[in-house]
Amino acid sequence: MAKSKKTTKKINCADKFFKYITFLGGSPFFAMVLLLFIGLNNQVVLELFSIYVVAMVIGTFLKLVFFKERPKPMKYKNIIQKIDASSFPSMHSARMNILLIVLVFHYPHMLLMVGLSVLAGIVCYSRIHLLKHDIVDVFSGVNLGIICASVMLYLIQAGILF
């Protein structure tokens, strides 16, 4: 019985750790990063915000059209709850990769790139560990973030947008 309690305690510690880590892929953290850059680099704010909006619109559309239950299903009664209950794609993964690409684009430093990449990887894993997504959802979210950030940065840098 003692082994069982220790195992359970370790799982609970891991769950707590990943619940804190997964916050870094959420919209509130994204908003805090935007606020941090206001006045420091308004171009970063403009790019992050516009890419965020595009990714959220596309992600919400995908969640509605290709609704997929989460590994640990959530009940829903309305369309807003249905969007939240949809597993595909992982928007936490998308947001982390948007942050990674935009920040490394503007501040190309190896340590920043490695640090943000590791952090993004841990956030992505946290979504699987917490039974919010499976690997396909996370991989799709990563790709959504990369594609949205890359296309939008190209359009902005080419002068087509803004």
Stockholm file with secondary structure:
# STOCKHOLM 1.0

chainA/1-162         MAKSKKTTKKINCADKFFKYITFLGGSPFFAMVLLLFIGLNNQVVLELFSIYVVAMVIGTFLKLVFFKERPKPMKYKNIIQKIDASSFPSMHSARMNILLIVLVFHYPHMLLMVGLSVLAGIVCYSRIHLLKHDIVDVFSGVNLGIICASVMLYLIQAGILF
#=GR chainA/1-162 SS CHHHHHHHHHHHHHHHHHHHHHGGGSHHHHHHHHHHHTTTCHHHHHHHHHHHHHHHHHHHHHHHHTCCBCSSCCCCSSHHHHHHHBCSSCHHHHHHHHHHHHHHHHSCCHHHHHHHHHHHHHHHHHHHHTTSCCHHHHHHHHHHHHHHHHHHHHHHHTTSCC
#=GC SS_cons         CHHHHHHHHHHHHHHHHHHHHHGGGSHHHHHHHHHHHTTTCHHHHHHHHHHHHHHHHHHHHHHHHTCCBCSSCCCCSSHHHHHHHBCSSCHHHHHHHHHHHHHHHHSCCHHHHHHHHHHHHHHHHHHHHTTSCCHHHHHHHHHHHHHHHHHHHHHHHTTSCC
//
